[in-house]
Amino acid sequence: MTDASALPLLARQVCDIARAAGAEILDVYEQGFDVELKGDGSPLTAADRRAHELISASLAALTPQWPVLSEESATVPYNARRNWTRFWLVDPLDGTKEFVKRNGEFTVNIALIEKGRPVLGVVHTPVSYTTHWGWEGGGAFRQQGKAAAEQIKVRRDEGIPTIVASRSHGRGTLKKFLERVERERGGYEIVSFGSALKICLIAEGRGDIYPRFGPTSEWDTAAAHCVLNAAGGRVTDCNGKVLRYNKQSILNPWFMALGDSDCDWYGLAAGLVDED
């Protein structure tokens, strides 16, 4: 097991790596760039590749004993990784669609996974030069530019809830969910963001729930999941089971990122998974 006393220093070192990767991404972002399509139809740019190469080399130098699983690395068969007890899980550029749209809502995600759970997470937003990070047994923090880092916490869910939603994905099931929230809670406010920023908004106390009724991969959520845990929230499937990592399938189930809430969000989502 990772020595808990080592996690604060390790988090700072990983923040530096994420910021350096963000600089590589911005170098491409500020110029013209080509967009390729991967086998699953998702976009790929030079920024994804450059961030991947920097992060992979930096983590290998920092902790050569721990493997790295990145969205842009070669596929690692489950038989080869099933016995990994500790590894880095990386999305070098989360929100490539947002990158292509040039709306600034894309991030660098780096998480340390230990026995299926995220114990350290860093989410860096290059355009705003904002970094969120947290670790198991510690707090969650946000630093904007050169300002001092500040601790962040989830908020109590009171009154009309704020629901965080994706900018880039379909909302068929979400619409049904929102109709139930309208009936049960008397209304809602909705905020749309791209990438891992949606979970970070819950960690900051700017939203109450991010329901994700659609496909994501483990590298999309792990870093922000750790930040939210450290801020007092949780990420579970739609039945309340905590998300786990390094499964045979790298895909996540549909999930909910929740703040400090007494609301029965699972009851409001009941049956929607089966309907879709």
Backbone as JSON, one array per atom type, in Angstrom:
{
  "sequence": "MTDASALPLLARQVCDIARAAGAEILDVYEQGFDVELKGDGSPLTAADRRAHELISASLAALTPQWPVLSEESATVPYNARRNWTRFWLVDPLDGTKEFVKRNGEFTVNIALIEKGRPVLGVVHTPVSYTTHWGWEGGGAFRQQGKAAAEQIKVRRDEGIPTIVASRSHGRGTLKKFLERVERERGGYEIVSFGSALKICLIAEGRGDIYPRFGPTSEWDTAAAHCVLNAAGGRVTDCNGKVLRYNKQSILNPWFMALGDSDCDWYGLAAGLVDED",
  "N": [[0.83, -1.2, 0.0], [0.4, 2.29, -0.7], [2.26, 4.64, 1.15], [0.51, 6.73, 3.21], [1.48, 9.17, 4.08], [3.1, 9.95, 2.06], [1.51, 10.83, 0.02], [0.67, 13.65, -0.14], [3.02, 15.05, -1.1], [3.47, 13.58, -3.44], [1.15, 14.24, -4.82], [1.59, 16.98, -5.36], [3.75, 16.76, -7.08], [2.6, 15.41, -9.21], [0.71, 17.27, -9.98], [2.43, 19.17, -11.1], [3.3, 17.74, -13.33], [0.9, 17.44, -14.73], [0.36, 20.13, -15.32], [2.51, 20.72, -16.98], [1.89, 19.06, -19.11], [-0.45, 20.32, -19.86], [0.61, 22.68, -20.91], [1.79, 21.71, -23.23], [-0.51, 20.96, -24.6], [-1.79, 23.45, -24.95], [0.01, 24.66, -26.67], [-0.54, 23.41, -29.07], [-3.24, 24.01, -29.28], [-3.32, 26.75, -29.69], [-2.54, 27.01, -32.25], [-3.16, 26.06, -35.71], [-4.69, 22.85, -36.18], [-4.91, 19.38, -37.06], [-7.59, 17.01, -37.14], [-8.07, 13.71, -36.36], [-9.87, 10.58, -36.64], [-10.46, 8.08, -34.27], [-10.75, 4.47, -33.96], [-13.2, 4.09, -32.67], [-14.6, 6.26, -33.46], [-14.16, 8.58, -32.04], [-12.52, 11.8, -31.61], [-9.05, 12.65, -32.35], [-6.07, 14.37, -31.72], [-2.93, 16.17, -32.32], [-2.38, 17.27, -29.88], [-3.41, 15.47, -27.98], [-1.58, 13.37, -28.32], [0.92, 14.54, -27.72], [0.58, 15.34, -25.05], [0.13, 12.85, -23.89], [2.63, 11.57, -24.33], [4.38, 13.18, -22.82], [3.31, 12.92, -20.2], [3.44, 10.12, -19.77], [6.23, 9.63, -19.92], [7.1, 11.25, -17.8], [5.8, 10.19, -15.51], [6.89, 7.64, -15.54], [9.5, 8.23, -14.93], [9.17, 9.32, -12.4], [7.9, 7.33, -10.8], [9.01, 4.55, -11.44], [8.34, 1.95, -10.85], [5.63, 1.61, -11.05], [3.07, 0.83, -13.3], [1.65, 2.51, -16.23], [-1.49, 3.32, -17.44], [-2.92, 4.64, -20.14], [-5.29, 6.55, -22.05], [-4.36, 6.98, -24.6], [-2.38, 5.11, -24.96], [-1.02, 1.96, -26.07], [-3.32, -0.77, -26.22], [-3.79, -2.53, -23.23], [-4.03, -5.81, -22.41], [-6.53, -7.4, -20.33], [-5.64, -9.64, -18.94], [-3.0, -9.02, -18.59], [-3.03, -6.86, -16.89], [-4.6, -7.46, -14.74], [-3.61, -8.18, -12.27], [-2.43, -5.95, -11.34], [-1.76, -3.98, -8.6], [-1.34, -1.38, -8.1], [-1.34, 1.5, -10.02], [-0.97, 4.05, -12.57], [-3.6, 5.9, -13.95], [-4.63, 7.45, -16.8], [-5.94, 10.19, -18.61], [-4.87, 11.93, -21.15], [-5.91, 14.12, -22.53], [-8.82, 15.04, -21.76], [-11.96, 15.46, -23.07], [-11.74, 15.99, -25.81], [-13.5, 16.68, -27.83], [-14.44, 19.12, -26.89], [-12.09, 20.51, -27.0], [-11.66, 20.62, -29.77], [-13.84, 22.18, -30.44], [-13.02, 24.49, -29.31], [-13.79, 25.62, -26.81], [-12.6, 25.67, -24.38], [-13.15, 23.87, -22.33], [-11.71, 21.47, -21.47], [-9.56, 18.94, -20.09], [-6.65, 17.72, -18.28], [-6.2, 14.58, -16.98], [-5.08, 12.73, -14.27], [-4.71, 9.89, -12.36], [-3.98, 7.96, -9.46], [-4.35, 4.61, -8.99], [-5.28, 2.23, -6.64], [-5.69, -1.0, -5.76], [-8.18, -1.05, -7.06], [-9.41, 1.39, -6.44], [-9.45, 4.99, -6.62], [-6.77, 6.73, -5.29], [-5.37, 9.02, -5.41], [-5.79, 12.02, -7.17], [-5.59, 14.22, -9.96], [-6.76, 16.96, -11.73], [-6.36, 19.01, -14.36], [-7.0, 22.11, -15.89], [-6.13, 23.44, -18.79], [-6.66, 25.94, -20.24], [-7.73, 27.82, -18.43], [-5.81, 27.63, -16.56], [-6.21, 26.2, -14.18], [-6.13, 24.02, -11.44], [-7.33, 21.09, -9.98], [-7.08, 18.96, -7.2], [-6.69, 16.03, -5.11], [-6.45, 13.62, -2.42], [-6.65, 10.34, -0.99], [-7.72, 10.26, 2.32], [-6.89, 12.8, 2.72], [-7.44, 16.29, 1.96], [-9.37, 18.1, -0.57], [-8.43, 20.25, -3.23], [-8.16, 23.42, -4.96], [-6.48, 25.34, -7.35], [-6.05, 28.4, -8.91], [-4.42, 29.82, -11.51], [-1.75, 31.8, -10.38], [-2.64, 32.19, -7.88], [-3.14, 31.5, -4.36], [-3.54, 28.11, -3.29], [-6.73, 26.71, -2.53], [-8.85, 25.04, -0.22], [-11.47, 22.82, -1.09], [-14.93, 21.9, -0.79], [-17.83, 19.79, -0.84], [-21.3, 20.85, -1.02], [-24.21, 21.22, 1.05], [-27.22, 19.74, -0.04], [-29.79, 21.61, -0.54], [-33.01, 22.94, -0.94], [-33.8, 24.05, -4.28], [-32.24, 21.9, -6.5], [-29.0, 21.97, -8.12], [-28.14, 20.73, -11.16], [-25.64, 19.12, -12.92], [-24.65, 18.79, -16.25], [-23.68, 17.11, -19.32], [-22.09, 18.67, -22.15], [-21.74, 17.49, -24.61], [-23.13, 15.13, -25.17], [-25.94, 12.91, -25.71], [-29.33, 13.44, -24.42], [-31.58, 11.93, -23.8], [-32.35, 10.02, -21.73], [-31.63, 11.6, -19.59], [-33.5, 13.67, -19.79], [-35.87, 12.39, -18.96], [-35.15, 11.84, -16.35], [-34.86, 14.44, -15.33], [-37.49, 15.3, -15.47], [-38.61, 13.79, -13.42], [-37.21, 14.86, -11.24], [-38.2, 17.45, -11.29], [-40.86, 16.99, -10.54], [-40.54, 15.89, -7.96], [-38.82, 17.6, -6.54], [-39.63, 20.13, -7.05], [-38.49, 21.67, -8.99], [-35.43, 22.67, -10.71], [-32.04, 23.71, -11.31], [-29.88, 23.87, -14.1], [-26.61, 23.18, -15.22], [-24.23, 23.2, -17.76], [-21.31, 21.53, -18.73], [-18.09, 20.53, -20.09], [-15.99, 17.56, -20.17], [-13.97, 16.35, -17.34], [-14.54, 18.4, -15.68], [-17.15, 18.55, -14.87], [-17.56, 16.8, -12.7], [-15.77, 18.0, -10.97], [-17.08, 20.4, -10.44], [-19.09, 19.59, -8.72], [-17.48, 18.84, -6.57], [-16.51, 21.34, -5.84], [-18.7, 22.47, -4.7], [-20.5, 23.77, -6.3], [-22.49, 22.52, -7.58], [-25.01, 19.91, -7.26], [-25.47, 17.31, -8.19], [-24.19, 15.19, -10.69], [-25.51, 13.42, -13.08], [-24.72, 10.69, -15.05], [-25.84, 9.33, -17.79], [-24.84, 7.52, -19.86], [-22.13, 6.35, -22.0], [-18.85, 6.12, -20.57], [-15.31, 5.98, -19.99], [-12.9, 4.43, -17.78], [-10.64, 6.1, -17.44], [-11.74, 8.56, -17.86], [-13.03, 9.34, -15.54], [-11.6, 8.73, -13.16], [-9.62, 10.45, -11.9], [-11.05, 12.84, -11.23], [-13.0, 11.62, -9.67], [-11.54, 10.9, -7.39], [-10.88, 13.46, -6.45], [-13.46, 14.4, -5.83], [-14.24, 12.54, -3.86], [-12.41, 13.27, -1.85], [-13.35, 15.75, -1.29], [-15.65, 15.28, 0.04], [-17.74, 14.06, -1.27], [-19.19, 11.55, -3.49], [-18.91, 8.94, -5.96], [-20.97, 6.85, -7.67], [-22.56, 3.91, -9.09], [-25.86, 3.73, -10.62], [-27.27, 2.42, -8.71], [-26.11, 2.86, -6.33], [-23.66, 1.67, -5.85], [-20.21, 1.96, -5.38], [-18.0, 3.26, -7.85], [-15.57, 1.22, -9.44], [-12.16, 0.49, -10.41], [-9.9, -0.66, -13.01], [-11.26, -2.83, -14.09], [-12.38, -5.73, -15.97], [-13.67, -4.86, -18.29], [-13.01, -1.68, -19.55], [-14.91, 0.22, -19.55], [-17.14, 2.39, -17.79], [-20.04, 1.84, -15.7], [-23.31, 3.43, -16.07], [-23.51, 6.38, -14.1], [-23.58, 8.34, -11.02], [-22.4, 11.37, -9.82], [-22.13, 12.71, -6.73], [-22.81, 15.22, -4.27], [-22.9, 16.21, -0.83], [-25.6, 14.85, 0.09], [-28.98, 14.32, 1.09], [-30.99, 13.56, -0.49], [-32.96, 11.18, -2.27], [-31.57, 10.24, -4.76], [-31.12, 7.89, -6.12], [-33.55, 6.59, -6.11], [-34.96, 8.34, -7.77], [-33.74, 7.8, -10.14], [-34.41, 5.23, -10.64], [-35.11, 2.47, -12.69], [-34.59, 3.8, -15.07], [-32.23, 3.02, -16.33], [-32.91, 0.53, -17.32], [-34.83, 1.26, -19.15], [-33.56, 2.58, -21.21]],
  "CA": [[0.0, 0.0, 0.0], [1.12, 3.56, -0.71], [2.35, 5.32, 2.43], [-0.37, 7.89, 3.17], [2.26, 10.39, 4.3], [3.77, 10.31, 0.81], [0.55, 11.3, -0.97], [0.68, 15.1, -0.4], [4.14, 15.39, -1.97], [3.22, 12.96, -4.74], [0.11, 15.04, -5.47], [2.21, 18.19, -5.89], [4.58, 16.38, -8.23], [1.7, 15.07, -10.33], [0.17, 18.55, -10.44], [3.43, 19.76, -11.99], [3.27, 16.98, -14.58], [-0.34, 17.79, -15.44], [0.5, 21.49, -15.84], [3.43, 20.66, -18.12], [1.1, 18.49, -20.21], [-1.35, 21.38, -20.29], [1.36, 23.6, -21.76], [1.9, 21.05, -24.54], [-1.83, 21.04, -25.23], [-2.03, 24.84, -25.36], [0.85, 24.96, -27.82], [-1.3, 22.94, -30.24], [-4.54, 24.7, -29.26], [-3.16, 28.11, -30.18], [-2.2, 26.94, -33.66], [-4.07, 25.2, -36.43], [-4.4, 21.43, -35.94], [-5.74, 18.42, -37.76], [-8.36, 16.11, -36.29], [-8.25, 12.36, -36.87], [-10.88, 9.79, -35.93], [-10.02, 6.76, -33.82], [-11.62, 3.37, -34.38], [-14.54, 4.23, -32.1], [-15.21, 7.48, -33.96], [-13.81, 9.74, -31.22], [-11.46, 12.58, -32.25], [-7.68, 12.55, -31.86], [-5.25, 15.46, -32.24], [-1.53, 16.16, -31.88], [-2.35, 17.63, -28.46], [-3.58, 14.22, -27.23], [-0.34, 12.59, -28.4], [2.01, 15.22, -27.02], [0.31, 15.25, -23.62], [0.36, 11.44, -23.51], [4.06, 11.27, -24.3], [5.0, 13.86, -21.68], [2.85, 12.33, -18.94], [3.96, 8.76, -19.65], [7.66, 9.7, -19.6], [7.28, 11.86, -16.49], [5.39, 9.24, -14.48], [7.86, 6.55, -15.54], [10.67, 8.72, -14.21], [8.8, 9.58, -11.0], [7.61, 6.06, -10.12], [9.25, 3.53, -12.46], [7.8, 0.65, -10.43], [4.18, 1.57, -11.25], [2.7, 0.95, -14.71], [0.78, 3.61, -16.65], [-2.53, 2.99, -18.41], [-3.39, 5.9, -20.71], [-6.22, 6.4, -23.16], [-3.65, 7.0, -25.87], [-1.35, 4.07, -25.03], [-1.46, 0.7, -26.67], [-4.24, -1.52, -25.38], [-3.19, -3.5, -22.31], [-5.04, -6.85, -22.15], [-6.89, -7.55, -18.93], [-4.77, -10.66, -18.33], [-1.71, -8.42, -18.26], [-3.17, -5.84, -15.85], [-5.55, -7.86, -13.71], [-2.93, -8.3, -10.98], [-1.85, -4.67, -10.93], [-2.32, -3.48, -7.35], [-1.13, 0.07, -8.08], [-0.95, 1.99, -11.35], [-1.46, 5.37, -12.98], [-4.67, 5.87, -14.95], [-4.42, 8.77, -17.38], [-6.54, 10.71, -19.84], [-4.0, 13.08, -21.43], [-6.75, 15.25, -22.94], [-10.22, 14.67, -21.57], [-12.79, 16.49, -23.68], [-11.18, 16.37, -27.11], [-14.56, 17.37, -28.58], [-14.45, 20.5, -26.43], [-10.85, 21.07, -27.53], [-11.9, 20.9, -31.19], [-14.78, 23.31, -30.48], [-12.29, 25.63, -28.74], [-14.54, 26.28, -25.74], [-11.77, 25.7, -23.18], [-13.6, 22.94, -21.29], [-11.01, 20.19, -21.56], [-8.69, 18.78, -18.93], [-5.66, 16.65, -18.15], [-6.62, 13.77, -15.84], [-4.1, 11.74, -13.82], [-5.14, 9.27, -11.1], [-3.28, 6.78, -8.95], [-5.33, 3.59, -8.61], [-4.75, 1.21, -5.74], [-6.67, -2.05, -5.47], [-9.49, -0.75, -7.64], [-9.98, 2.67, -6.05], [-8.53, 6.12, -6.85], [-6.24, 7.24, -4.02], [-4.81, 10.35, -5.69], [-6.32, 12.49, -8.44], [-5.28, 15.58, -10.4], [-7.48, 17.41, -12.93], [-5.84, 20.33, -14.72], [-7.68, 22.77, -17.01], [-5.07, 24.29, -19.34], [-7.03, 27.28, -20.69], [-7.87, 28.71, -17.26], [-4.69, 27.3, -15.68], [-6.81, 25.82, -12.9], [-5.83, 22.64, -11.09], [-8.02, 20.45, -8.86], [-6.43, 17.72, -6.79], [-7.05, 15.49, -3.81], [-5.94, 12.28, -2.17], [-7.37, 9.58, 0.03], [-7.31, 10.6, 3.67], [-6.54, 14.22, 2.75], [-8.49, 17.16, 1.46], [-9.42, 18.42, -1.99], [-7.95, 21.61, -3.39], [-8.21, 24.06, -6.27], [-5.58, 26.48, -7.51], [-6.29, 29.11, -10.15], [-3.27, 30.63, -11.86], [-0.72, 31.91, -9.34], [-3.28, 32.42, -6.58], [-2.92, 30.45, -3.38], [-4.47, 26.99, -3.35], [-7.8, 26.76, -1.54], [-9.52, 23.77, -0.02], [-12.85, 22.81, -1.58], [-15.81, 20.9, -0.18], [-19.19, 19.73, -1.39], [-22.27, 21.62, -0.26], [-25.47, 20.56, 1.39], [-28.24, 19.84, -1.08], [-30.97, 22.21, 0.08], [-33.82, 23.73, -1.87], [-33.79, 23.63, -5.68], [-30.91, 21.37, -6.78], [-28.28, 22.3, -9.34], [-27.76, 19.5, -11.84], [-24.57, 19.34, -13.9], [-24.89, 17.91, -17.41], [-22.68, 17.12, -20.38], [-22.34, 19.48, -23.33], [-21.49, 16.81, -25.88], [-23.77, 13.82, -25.29], [-27.4, 12.9, -25.78], [-30.0, 13.7, -23.16], [-32.87, 11.26, -23.75], [-32.61, 9.54, -20.38], [-31.53, 12.75, -18.69], [-34.77, 14.38, -19.83], [-36.8, 11.66, -18.1], [-34.69, 12.05, -14.97], [-35.18, 15.82, -14.95], [-38.94, 15.37, -15.24], [-38.85, 13.26, -12.07], [-36.69, 15.84, -10.29], [-39.16, 18.56, -11.3], [-42.03, 16.6, -9.75], [-40.21, 15.59, -6.57], [-38.09, 18.67, -5.86], [-40.24, 21.42, -7.35], [-37.7, 22.4, -9.97], [-33.99, 22.44, -10.7], [-31.2, 24.52, -12.17], [-28.98, 23.0, -14.83], [-25.37, 23.79, -15.69], [-23.58, 22.28, -18.71], [-19.86, 21.64, -18.86], [-17.44, 19.4, -20.73], [-14.88, 16.83, -19.55], [-14.02, 16.04, -15.91], [-14.95, 19.59, -14.93], [-18.5, 18.34, -14.32], [-17.4, 16.22, -11.36], [-15.09, 19.0, -10.15], [-18.07, 21.37, -10.0], [-19.72, 19.02, -7.52], [-16.48, 18.92, -5.5], [-16.39, 22.74, -5.43], [-19.93, 22.94, -4.09], [-21.26, 24.58, -7.26], [-23.56, 21.67, -8.08], [-25.43, 18.87, -6.32], [-25.4, 15.99, -8.79], [-23.91, 15.01, -12.12], [-25.94, 12.08, -13.48], [-24.18, 10.36, -16.37], [-26.59, 8.24, -18.4], [-24.2, 7.29, -21.14], [-20.83, 5.67, -21.87], [-17.57, 6.76, -20.23], [-14.26, 5.02, -19.67], [-12.33, 4.61, -16.46], [-9.73, 7.25, -17.4], [-12.52, 9.79, -17.87], [-13.61, 9.66, -14.23], [-10.85, 8.34, -11.96], [-8.97, 11.58, -11.21], [-12.09, 13.68, -10.62], [-13.63, 10.8, -8.63], [-10.73, 11.04, -6.18], [-11.07, 14.83, -5.96], [-14.79, 14.49, -5.21], [-14.18, 11.79, -2.6], [-11.66, 14.05, -0.87], [-14.16, 16.94, -0.97], [-16.8, 14.85, 0.82], [-18.78, 13.49, -2.12], [-19.02, 10.16, -3.89], [-19.29, 8.57, -7.33], [-21.51, 5.5, -7.61], [-23.48, 3.57, -10.17], [-27.22, 4.22, -10.36], [-27.82, 1.68, -7.59], [-25.39, 3.22, -5.12], [-22.39, 0.94, -5.71], [-19.07, 2.83, -5.71], [-17.27, 2.88, -9.06], [-14.29, 0.55, -9.27], [-11.27, 0.68, -11.55], [-9.15, -1.83, -13.5], [-12.17, -3.94, -14.37], [-12.11, -6.39, -17.25], [-14.07, -3.84, -19.26], [-12.56, -0.36, -19.13], [-16.08, 1.1, -19.54], [-17.88, 2.57, -16.54], [-21.5, 1.82, -15.77], [-23.92, 4.74, -15.85], [-23.15, 6.71, -12.72], [-23.95, 9.62, -10.44], [-21.45, 12.05, -8.95], [-23.02, 13.34, -5.74], [-22.29, 15.96, -3.14], [-23.39, 15.8, 0.49], [-27.03, 14.94, -0.17], [-29.93, 13.39, 1.69], [-32.01, 13.26, -1.49], [-32.93, 9.82, -2.81], [-31.31, 10.32, -6.19], [-31.22, 6.55, -6.71], [-34.97, 6.36, -6.34], [-35.37, 9.13, -8.93], [-33.16, 7.19, -11.35], [-34.83, 3.82, -10.73], [-35.78, 2.03, -13.92], [-34.15, 4.51, -16.28], [-31.22, 2.22, -17.0], [-33.6, -0.55, -18.06], [-35.64, 1.83, -20.22], [-32.77, 3.13, -22.32]],
  "C": [[0.87, 1.25, 0.0], [1.09, 4.19, 0.67], [1.52, 6.6, 2.35], [0.39, 9.19, 3.33], [2.96, 10.85, 3.04], [2.82, 10.95, -0.19], [0.54, 12.81, -1.18], [1.81, 15.53, -1.33], [3.93, 14.82, -3.37], [2.17, 13.75, -5.51], [0.71, 16.3, -6.08], [3.05, 17.88, -7.12], [3.71, 16.06, -9.45], [1.01, 16.33, -10.85], [1.14, 19.22, -11.41], [3.44, 19.06, -13.34], [2.04, 17.35, -15.4], [-0.25, 19.19, -16.04], [1.44, 21.52, -17.05], [2.72, 20.07, -19.34], [0.12, 19.52, -20.75], [-0.67, 22.38, -21.19], [1.55, 23.01, -23.17], [0.58, 21.15, -25.3], [-2.1, 22.45, -25.75], [-1.19, 25.23, -26.56], [0.17, 24.54, -29.12], [-2.59, 23.75, -30.39], [-4.45, 26.09, -29.91], [-2.74, 28.18, -31.64], [-3.32, 26.2, -34.4], [-3.71, 23.74, -36.17], [-5.38, 20.57, -36.73], [-6.44, 17.52, -36.75], [-8.52, 14.78, -37.0], [-9.39, 11.69, -36.1], [-10.29, 8.45, -35.55], [-11.04, 5.71, -34.25], [-13.03, 3.47, -33.85], [-15.23, 5.52, -32.54], [-14.88, 8.72, -33.15], [-12.62, 10.47, -31.84], [-10.11, 12.4, -31.57], [-6.88, 13.68, -32.51], [-3.8, 15.3, -31.77], [-1.42, 16.5, -30.4], [-2.51, 16.38, -27.58], [-2.24, 13.47, -27.17], [0.78, 13.24, -27.59], [1.81, 15.17, -25.51], [0.57, 13.83, -23.12], [1.84, 11.14, -23.37], [4.74, 11.92, -23.11], [4.59, 13.2, -20.36], [3.45, 10.94, -18.74], [5.43, 8.77, -19.26], [7.89, 10.25, -18.19], [6.9, 10.91, -15.36], [6.36, 8.07, -14.4], [9.13, 6.96, -14.8], [10.39, 8.89, -12.72], [8.62, 8.28, -10.22], [7.79, 4.91, -11.13], [8.66, 2.16, -12.12], [6.31, 0.52, -10.69], [3.84, 1.73, -12.72], [1.74, 2.11, -14.96], [-0.21, 3.07, -17.67], [-3.14, 4.31, -18.87], [-4.35, 5.63, -21.84], [-5.48, 6.3, -24.49], [-2.52, 5.98, -25.96], [-1.91, 2.84, -25.73], [-2.35, -0.04, -25.69], [-3.48, -2.53, -24.52], [-4.23, -4.55, -22.0], [-5.3, -7.01, -20.65], [-6.0, -8.58, -18.24], [-3.43, -10.09, -17.91], [-1.82, -7.43, -17.1], [-4.04, -6.27, -14.67], [-4.92, -7.94, -12.32], [-2.2, -7.02, -10.58], [-2.52, -4.22, -9.64], [-2.23, -1.95, -7.28], [-0.67, 0.51, -9.46], [-1.53, 3.38, -11.59], [-2.49, 5.19, -14.08], [-4.82, 7.29, -15.49], [-5.33, 9.01, -18.58], [-5.76, 11.97, -20.17], [-4.76, 14.32, -21.87], [-8.19, 14.78, -22.88], [-11.1, 15.79, -22.11], [-12.22, 16.95, -25.01], [-12.23, 17.07, -27.97], [-14.63, 18.84, -28.18], [-13.2, 21.23, -26.93], [-11.05, 21.49, -28.98], [-12.85, 22.09, -31.34], [-14.17, 24.6, -29.95], [-13.1, 26.37, -27.67], [-13.8, 26.25, -24.4], [-12.1, 24.66, -22.13], [-13.01, 21.54, -21.49], [-9.95, 20.15, -20.48], [-7.63, 17.71, -19.17], [-6.01, 15.89, -16.88], [-5.55, 12.73, -15.5], [-4.56, 11.2, -12.46], [-4.2, 8.13, -10.74], [-4.33, 5.81, -8.43], [-4.64, 2.55, -7.74], [-5.86, 0.23, -5.37], [-8.09, -1.64, -5.89], [-10.09, 0.59, -7.27], [-8.97, 3.79, -6.33], [-8.07, 6.72, -5.52], [-5.58, 8.61, -4.18], [-5.36, 10.77, -7.05], [-5.96, 13.94, -8.7], [-6.05, 15.85, -11.69], [-7.01, 18.82, -13.22], [-6.56, 20.86, -15.95], [-6.71, 23.77, -17.63], [-5.48, 25.72, -19.65], [-7.14, 28.26, -19.53], [-6.72, 28.54, -16.27], [-5.2, 27.05, -14.25], [-6.54, 24.34, -12.65], [-6.66, 22.23, -9.88], [-7.24, 19.2, -8.48], [-6.91, 17.3, -5.41], [-6.45, 14.12, -3.64], [-6.7, 11.64, -1.02], [-6.82, 9.9, 1.41], [-6.89, 12.05, 3.82], [-7.7, 15.05, 2.27], [-8.46, 17.28, -0.05], [-9.12, 19.91, -2.14], [-8.13, 22.09, -4.83], [-7.25, 25.23, -6.26], [-5.81, 27.09, -8.88], [-5.12, 30.05, -10.42], [-2.22, 30.62, -10.76], [-1.31, 32.21, -7.97], [-2.97, 31.26, -5.63], [-3.95, 29.34, -3.55], [-5.51, 27.14, -2.25], [-8.45, 25.4, -1.43], [-10.96, 23.88, -0.49], [-13.62, 21.69, -0.91], [-17.16, 20.92, -0.89], [-20.13, 20.53, -0.5], [-23.46, 20.75, 0.12], [-26.46, 20.78, 0.27], [-29.54, 20.33, -0.43], [-31.71, 23.05, -0.95], [-33.77, 23.16, -3.28], [-32.39, 23.13, -6.03], [-30.32, 21.93, -8.07], [-27.74, 21.0, -9.94], [-26.75, 19.83, -12.93], [-24.74, 18.32, -15.02], [-23.79, 18.09, -18.44], [-23.09, 18.06, -21.5], [-22.44, 18.63, -24.59], [-22.24, 15.51, -26.09], [-25.28, 13.94, -25.18], [-28.07, 12.98, -24.42], [-31.36, 13.01, -23.07], [-33.24, 10.8, -22.36], [-32.53, 10.68, -19.37], [-32.84, 13.52, -18.66], [-35.8, 13.71, -18.93], [-36.44, 11.87, -16.63], [-35.07, 13.45, -14.49], [-36.68, 16.01, -14.71], [-39.29, 14.85, -13.85], [-38.36, 14.24, -11.0], [-37.66, 17.01, -10.17], [-40.36, 18.23, -10.41], [-41.7, 16.5, -8.27], [-39.59, 16.77, -5.82], [-38.64, 20.06, -6.16], [-39.46, 22.28, -8.32], [-36.23, 22.05, -9.86], [-33.32, 23.54, -11.53], [-30.24, 23.57, -12.87], [-27.79, 23.79, -15.34], [-24.68, 22.77, -16.59], [-22.1, 22.58, -18.81], [-19.33, 20.42, -19.6], [-16.43, 18.75, -19.8], [-15.09, 16.59, -18.05], [-14.41, 17.23, -15.06], [-16.32, 19.4, -14.29], [-18.42, 17.78, -12.9], [-16.72, 17.23, -10.44], [-16.05, 20.08, -9.66], [-18.8, 20.89, -8.75], [-18.77, 19.13, -6.33], [-16.33, 20.34, -4.97], [-17.62, 23.25, -4.69], [-20.75, 23.84, -4.99], [-22.39, 23.78, -7.92], [-23.86, 20.57, -7.09], [-25.29, 17.46, -6.88], [-25.03, 16.11, -10.26], [-24.34, 13.59, -12.46], [-25.42, 11.78, -14.89], [-24.89, 9.11, -16.9], [-26.05, 8.01, -19.8], [-22.81, 6.74, -20.91], [-19.7, 6.6, -21.45], [-16.58, 5.63, -19.97], [-13.62, 5.37, -18.34], [-11.41, 5.83, -16.37], [-10.46, 8.58, -17.45], [-12.88, 10.26, -16.46], [-12.67, 9.53, -13.05], [-10.26, 9.52, -11.2], [-9.99, 12.45, -10.51], [-12.84, 12.94, -9.53], [-12.86, 10.96, -7.32], [-10.88, 12.43, -5.59], [-12.41, 14.96, -5.23], [-14.84, 13.72, -3.9], [-13.53, 12.64, -1.5], [-12.41, 15.31, -0.43], [-15.42, 16.58, -0.2], [-17.94, 14.27, 0.01], [-18.51, 12.03, -2.45], [-19.43, 9.99, -5.35], [-19.72, 7.11, -7.29], [-22.26, 5.19, -8.9], [-24.89, 3.99, -9.76], [-27.94, 3.44, -9.27], [-27.07, 1.95, -6.29], [-24.08, 2.49, -4.9], [-21.25, 1.81, -6.2], [-18.36, 2.32, -6.96], [-15.92, 2.27, -8.72], [-13.48, 0.66, -10.56], [-10.39, -0.56, -11.77], [-10.05, -3.06, -13.6], [-11.78, -4.59, -15.69], [-12.5, -5.48, -18.41], [-13.67, -2.48, -18.72], [-13.73, 0.63, -19.07], [-16.69, 1.19, -18.15], [-19.35, 2.23, -16.75], [-22.03, 3.25, -15.77], [-23.73, 5.08, -14.38], [-23.73, 8.05, -12.31], [-22.78, 10.12, -9.59], [-22.26, 12.94, -8.02], [-22.24, 14.12, -4.71], [-22.85, 15.4, -1.84], [-24.92, 15.93, 0.47], [-27.83, 13.9, 0.6], [-31.02, 12.99, 0.7], [-31.86, 11.83, -1.99], [-32.77, 9.88, -4.32], [-31.44, 8.95, -6.86], [-32.67, 6.2, -6.99], [-35.46, 7.11, -7.57], [-34.83, 8.55, -10.23], [-33.65, 5.77, -11.58], [-35.54, 3.54, -12.04], [-35.27, 2.69, -15.18], [-33.09, 3.72, -17.05], [-31.85, 1.14, -17.85], [-34.38, -0.02, -19.24], [-34.82, 2.19, -21.44], [-32.26, 2.04, -23.25]]
}
